[in-house]
Amino acid sequence: MKSSAMREMMALTERPDVISLAGGLPDTSTFPPELYASVMADVAHESAARALQYGPTEGMTATTHCIAEVMAAEGTAIDPSEVIVTTGGQQVIDLVCKALIDPGDVIVAEAPTYPGAVPTFSAYQAAVEQIEIDADGMPIDALERTLDRLSSEGRRPKFIYTIPNFQNPGGVTMSLARRRRLVEVARERELLVLEDNPYGLLRYEGEALPTLYSLDSQAVGRVGAADLVIYLGTFSKILSPGLRLGWAVAPRPVLEKLNLGKQGADLCSSPVTQMFVAAYFAQGRGSGTGWLEYVEKLRDLYRTRRDAMLSALEEQFGEQASWTRPEGGLFVWATLDERIDTTDLLALATKQGVAFVPGRAAYMDGNSGSSSMRLNFAGVTEENIHEGIRRIGKAIRTQLDLLGSLSGRPAPARVGPEASDSDARPLADVVALPRREEPRAGRRSQDR
Ligand SMILES: Cc1ncc(COP(=O)(O)O)c(C=O)c1O
């Protein structure tokens, strides 16, 4: 097992002096405390005994109906009896691996991929093939070439893992043509697809695209009955990650195995928070203050913060850097001058009071993506976005200066408001050249 860089980063988010652009945090301060109190009071008055009791492994019926409502808002019809309520979407990834993966089995994933899936895949000893994404998500022709190669080696992936909307960490969205082709390829080759979609409803511009689950259902010819796509959803980003509630909608045989796996993991997800969701959805119905209105508020807020981050990047990151412009979600993926290792840069940046996720966390080999970083714009104020990016920009310039002096080559031309900043700090304890091997056990990722 390996530590998730992201989890370690969470420790940093607790430090008040650090602006954390690292975690996948939504802004929970936007949820009205009075509403939280009144929904909890409803649960307490109307169903305290049930809330405090164990619940069914597959989840409470009222909660699965809320899930069907969320999926309908995504344009995806489902049958609530094909849902399993889980302890966050994270548990879906774990249960799918638990059900399907023996050591050495192949998973095909995107490159970069969700940093939280990396330690899960690695704990189940999967052999993960990562396919480099571009502005339209995973290129399906590259996927097909990989599948052909695997097939010539007598290997068959257990599933293809994709985050089609506002990918974490890449920020890009899979095009409609690729979605259609991915479902066709899955059907031609009878391969399962795990569609991880926490962010679909957090779209700030452009047209919503159909889920892979709905495209597969169409191909089957029966609404709400995909037979190769396992859909992962979560309340974390549209309501609260503290509830720890997610779900899978899956073909029946897979669903049964997920259920068995969940029995062994935690028996059931919290009835307290499942009933919170049911009461929250019920309170909002017809009142104009429902869950969708809240999501609408989040979209407006996060759109502004995304724009703030894009303009701060424009001001602070040099010519050598490039970054994605996400149409939704929580993250921008930035790639720097190739000589910069963002794991080392993070050590310097945290000293300057800012954190991000280094790119390596999104690759199974722990080595690729070393010049990239994931930046969250949703969980911090506009002011802190500007200040955080300013601090990272400064750390980059310091690093480039040092690399220039070590190599004897001049540092590349600098841009940004601090181009003449002369307070470069001593970096002997920070910069590691040449690149390091695998981290030794027990070391924190930001020390690497
Ligand atoms: C792509 C993706 N999948 C799954 C999750 C897990 O979320 P949770 O367990 O909070 O539902 C996240 C959280 O950031 C994510 O970004």
The ligand as a Gaussian input file, in Angstrom:
#p B3LYP/6-31G(d) Opt

LIG

0 1
 C      -12.946000      11.820000      -9.486000
 C      -13.342000      11.567000      -8.065000
 N      -13.842000      10.379000      -7.734000
 C      -14.220000      10.105000      -6.488000
 C      -14.081000      11.031000      -5.478000
 C      -14.471000      10.621000      -4.090000
 O      -15.341000      11.499000      -3.477000
 P      -16.221000      11.111000      -2.241000
 O      -15.704000       9.860000      -1.633000
 O      -16.133000      12.275000      -1.329000
 O      -17.599000      10.915000      -2.794000
 C      -13.541000      12.283000      -5.768000
 C      -13.316000      13.286000      -4.715000
 O      -12.662000      14.270000      -4.867000
 C      -13.165000      12.550000      -7.100000
 O      -12.659000      13.726000      -7.473000

